[in-house]
Amino acid sequence: MLSRERPERLKGPRTADSVVAAVRERLGSGELDMPVDTVGRWAALAALGRTDLALARVAEGHVDAVAILAEAGRGVAPGALYGVWASRSGGASVRLVDGRVSGTMRYCSGAGGIDRALVVAGDSLVEVDLADPAVVPDRASWQAIGMDASASADVRFEGVAGTVVGSPGWYASRAGFLVGGGGVAAVWLGGAAGVLDDVLDLLAEREPDEHQLAHVGALHAAVEGAAGYLERVAHSIDDGDVRPVQLATCRTVAERAAWETLDRVPRVVGPTPLSRDRVFAQRLVDLQLYVRQHHAERDLAALGRAVLEAR
């Protein structure tokens, strides 16, 4: 699930436009044509997260959209960069009336940069051409430092024409929904692994003390444990014998590894790289914000219920 070879990091200043350009470059080169097998697919997504989490967020949205359309028996527009916009945050809502999408949706990653999106409108999934002038992104709505280059903005839909994908309720009830969630978990895992890469580089320049070594040991165990679990579940998916509770566990396992990373890394490195190395500090804050897609105790309670029901 995690290659021994570290992926090459992004070069130059990181902005929303440069991240979309980097994703488009990968789309053009075929790098986003993911392996058919789940193990290879999740490993590729983990590698993107290990490279840069804003890059991975936009790329994962495209990969997920392609998989959703394939599951619906539909193709993609040639050369188009896709996203999946499905947030129901903050009471913002999008509705579909007479084939047109209206309302505002939050957390639309790649807003203003990608070409098409699968938008959840009520209980329907709708494919929308984002070149329509009735699609109005508000990039200023994203005020966070973390994931700033993912352009996860509010988007207003002013009666945008769209094509319905699947029947009402199909998006969340389809077989691939939890598998897609596992792909997001792979990205989180890659983000944690990327931070650990940086920590090891920093410690290679000094003689670490026993406390630092203890933290590194714990981080290594957390990341490798999560990687092993995701790989085992991915094999089960490919073998056709995966259980729903296994899929439901993937995001929590990756979230736990991420939070172990966020807790221990500042205690390993101290204030200097956090205050003087912008790229290192950015990777930490990206991970902290991105992993909050996991709904904390609500998702843990749902997992606990699934464990009891499976028993």
Secondary structure, 3 states (H helix, E strand, C coil): CCCCCCCCCCCCCCCHHHHHHHHHHHHHHCCCCCCCCHHHHHHHHHHHHHHCHHHHHHHHHHHHHHHHHHHCCCCCCCCCCEEEECCCHHHCCEEEECCEEEEEEEEECCCCCCCEEEEEECCEEEEEECCCCCEEEEHHHCCCCCCHHHCCEEEEEEEEEEEEECCCCHHHHCCHHHHHHHHHHHHHHHHHHHHHHHHHHHHCCCCCCHHHHHHHHHHHHHHHHHHHHHHHHHHHHHHCCCCHHHHHHHHHHHHHHHHHHHHHHHHHHCHHHHHHCHHHHHHHHHHHHHHHHCCHHHHHHHHHHHHHHHC
